[in-house]
Amino acid sequence: MCTAATYKTKDFYFGRTLDYEFSYGEQIAVTPRNYPFHFRHMGDVAKHYAIIGMAHVAADYPLYYDAVNEKGVGMAGLNFVGNAYFPEVTEGKENVASFEFIPWVLGQCANMKEVRALLAKINITGTPFAENMPAASLHWIIADADEAVTVESMKDGLKIYDNPAGVMTNNPPFDQQMFLLNNYRGLSPRQPENHFSEKLPLECYSRGMGALGLPGDLSSASRFARVAFTKMNSVSGDSEEESVGQFFHILGSVEQQRGCCEVAEGKYEITIYTSCCNATKGIYYYTTYTNRQITAVDMHREDLDGSGLIHYPMLEKEQILRQN
């Protein structure tokens, strides 16, 4: 499945892993300010904030997996199978199809205060993008440099959770994920003291024993705990090189290798890509399963006042550092 995280040093960073058994031909997409969005239930929007992120581009439309806008707000949609529920169009609400949710928010919100105001009016519908492309079962993390929320549309309504960990995976629902962190409150990056018994001279025989009990499996609940621990205890310098490198190491703690998670006969989940966007500067960094070299696309090197969608295929082989 997938993992998303936020990170802040001098700048604000936002990214995720995409873990799946096959690719949909993901591309890095830059949506300039004058690209026309034709929302299914909310009409046309001709002008909006510029957006950069990873997307499946269909009929010249960016179906974003994760993205940030030019104001520094980031957003990602992750699988939420079995729990996601999208109601029909509701009168008196801003009805936005799930595939439109990321551009609807990022196109008009400059900070989380504006995001929260927008979410108070929204109804996320299951309107499909196309007849052969039904709505995916998703939930979302939205964040800026100061705070994050998780958004889950379920049968008992739209849930908006404060996300102090700045982390999201898949199931169970977010409130349960946060509760399960109580199981790991005794973990520490420091070596543990002997509380087992004063009568036994127990010693630390290895470094890193303060984190004994941190789960190492690939389930979404375990990945949530592992990346939250890694992120919350991460130490990095403020330089771009140090910050970006550290962010990839944080998400590297939950990478999936081919062969470890079988989903069907001979088919395995892998980390197709990992992203790290400097949301402050609008630079989208990524690696792929077959390309460990960090590649960057800078949205500000594009014509952000244009009207045409700009998109680049992911580099699957180690070739160059910067695409544009």
N, C-alpha and C positions, 0 to 999 in steps of 0.2 A: 504494500500500500504506500503511503506517503507520510512525510513529516515536514512541518513548516516551523520556522523560528524567526525571531527578531533579535537584533544585537545592536548595541550602541557603544561607540567609543567617542571620538571627536565627531563623527558622522553617524547617521542612522542606517542600518543594514537590514534587509528583509529578503528571505529566500526560502527555498524548500527543496526536498527531493521528490522526484516522480518515480515511484516504484511500481512496475507493471511488467507483464510478460511480453508485451509488444508495443511498438511505437505507432502513433498516429501521424507521424511526419511533422513533429513539432518544429516551429520556427520562432526566431526572435522577431517580434513585431513591434514597430513604432507607429502609433496612431497619432498623426499630427492634429493640431487644434481645429482644423477646418474639415477633417474627415467627417462626412455626414453619417450619423447613427440613425437608423430607422427602427425605433423601438416598437415592438408589436402592439403594445397597449397604451403607450405614452407619447406616441407621435414622433416627429423628427427633431433631432438636435443637431444643428449645423455647426455650432461652436462649443468648445469644451476644453478642458485641460488636456495637454499632450500626455500620452501613456506609452510606456515601454514594458514589455514582458514576454513570456513564452506563451505561444498560442498555436492552436490548430487553425490554419487559415483555410476557410471554405467559402467559395464564391466571393472572394476578396473581403471576407469578414473575419476579424480576429476573435476566435473563441479562446479567450485567455484562460490559462491555467493559473498563472500568477503574474502580477504586474505591479508597477508603481506609477504614480503620476508625477508631473513636474513639480508639484508642491511638496512631495515627500510622503505621501500616503501610500501604503502598500496593502495588497490584498491577494489572497490565494484561496482556491477552492480545492478541497480534498474529499475523497470518497467517504460516504457516510451511509453505506448500504444497509438497509433494514430499518433505519431510523428516519431518514430524510422523507419528508412528505410535503408536497407542494399543492396548495388548494387551488380552486378555480378563481377566476377573476372576482374580486370583491369590490362592491361599490363603496366609494368614499376613501379608497386606498390608492396609493401609487402602485399599480400592478406592473411588475417587472418580471419577465421570464428569467429562469435561473441562469440561462446562458448569457443573458444581458446584465446580470447583477454586477459583475466587475466593472464594465465600462459605465454603467449607470452611477455607481458610487464614485469611481475615480475621475469620471468626467466632470464632476461638479463639486467635489469636497476637497478643501484645502487643508483640513485638519480633522482630528477626531471629534471635536465639538460639532462640526458640521455633519460628520458621519452619523453621530448619534441622533441629531435632529432629523436626518433623512430616514434613518431606520425606524423612527417612531411612526412614519407614515406609510411604510412599505408593505406590500404583499408579494411574496415570491411565488410565481406561478410555475406550473410544469409545462408551459407551452413549448413544444419542441422546436428546434431550429429548422428541421426539415422532416419530411415524412419518414425517412430512413435514419433519422438521428434523434431519438427520444431524449427527454431530459435525463441528465445524469443525476445520480443520488449523491448530493454534495452537502457539505457545510463549509463555512468560510472563517478565516481569520483576517481581521482588518486592523492596521496599526499605523501610528506615526511615531515620531521620536519620543513621545511622552507616554503613550498608553496603547493598549491593544484590547480588542473584544473578539469573541467568538460568536458567530451567528448560526443558529440551527433552526430550520423550519421543520417542525414535527407535527404529528397528528393533533397534539394538544396545544398547538400554537407556535408562534415565532419566539424563540428564546434568544436573548442577547446577554451574554455573560461577560463581565469584566475578566480579562485574561492577564493576571499579574505575572504569570510565568513567561508569557510571550511565546508559547509553544502550542502546537496542535498536531494531532495525528488523526486517527480514524475513530473507530468505536472503542469503548462505549461513549455515550454523550459526554460533553465536556465537563459538566458538574461532577460526574462520577470519576472522570480522569483526575480532576483536581483532588477529590476526596482520597483517591488511592495513593496519592503522594504521601499521605500520613503514614503509610507502611514503611517509608524510607526516611523518616525524620531523624533517625539516628546516624545516617550516613554523613561522612565528612571527608574533605580532601586531606585532613590531617590523620596521623596514626592514632588508633584508638587506645584508650586506657583499658586496663583489665578490670571490668566490672563483674566478671563471671564468678569469681570467688577469691577472697583474700588468702585462702588456704592453698591455692594453686598458683605456682609461679609462671603464669602464661606470658609468653613474649610475642612480639611482632617478628615474624621470620621473613617478612617481605615488605617492600614499600607498597603503598596503595591499599593497605588493609582497612583503612577507614571507610572504604566504599564496598566492603564485603556485603553482599545482599543486593547490590544493584543488578537488576535483571539484564541478561544478555541475549534473550531470544528475540525473534522478529515480530512478535505480536504488537498490535498498535498500543496497547496499554504499557507494555514493557518499553517500547520505543519512546513513548511520552515521558516516562520516568527517567530513562537514560539520557535523552537529549536535554531535558529540563535540568538534571544534575550537572551535566557537562556545561551547559550554557551558563547556569547561575554561578558556577565556580570558575568560569573561564577568565583568564587574565591575558590582556593584550595591550600592546602599545597603541598609540593614536594614529600612526602612519597608515596610509592606504594599504600598503603592502602587508603590514602586520595585521590590520583589521580584517582584510579580505581573506588572508591565509588562515586566520583563526576561525573565521566563520565557516570556512570549508572543513576545517578540522572538527568543529562542533557537529555539523551535519554528517561528517564522516563516521561519527560514533554510531550511526544507525543505517549505514549503507548496506545494501543487500547484494550478495554475490550469487552469480548463477549457480544453481544446484542446491542452495540452502532452503529455498521456499518453493516447493512444487505445487502448482495450481492445477495441473492436468498432466496426463501421461507425456513425459518429455518436455513439458513447458514449465518455466521457472520465472518467478519475479526477479527482476534486477533493478538497480538504480539506473534508470535510463538517462536522467540528467540530474545535476544538482545546481541550483542557482543561488546567487548572492548578489543582490542589487544594492548599490550605494544609493539609497533613496534620496539622500541629500543632494547628490550631484547628478543623478539620473544615469548612472553607468551600470549596465546589466552584465554581470560576470556569470560564467557557467562552465561546467565540465560535463563530459558524457561518460558512459560506461567504457567506451573504447578510446576516449581522449582525456587524459588526466591533466593536460595542460589547460590552464585557465585562459579562457577567451573572453574578451570584453566588447560590448557594443555601447557607445556613448550616444544617448538620444540627442544631446545638444550639438552633435556633429551633423544632424539631419536638419532639413527645413521643417521646423515645427509649425510654421504658418501655412504649410501646404495642405492639400486636400486628399492626396493619394496615400493609401496604406503602404508602408515600407516594411519589407520583411526579408530575413536572411535565413537560409537553412542552417541547422546546427552543424558545426564542424565535427565530423566523426573520427578524424585522424589528426594527429598532432601536426599542425601546419604553421599557423601564425598566432600572434598574441592578440591583435586587434583587427576586427573585420572591416571597420569603416573609418 
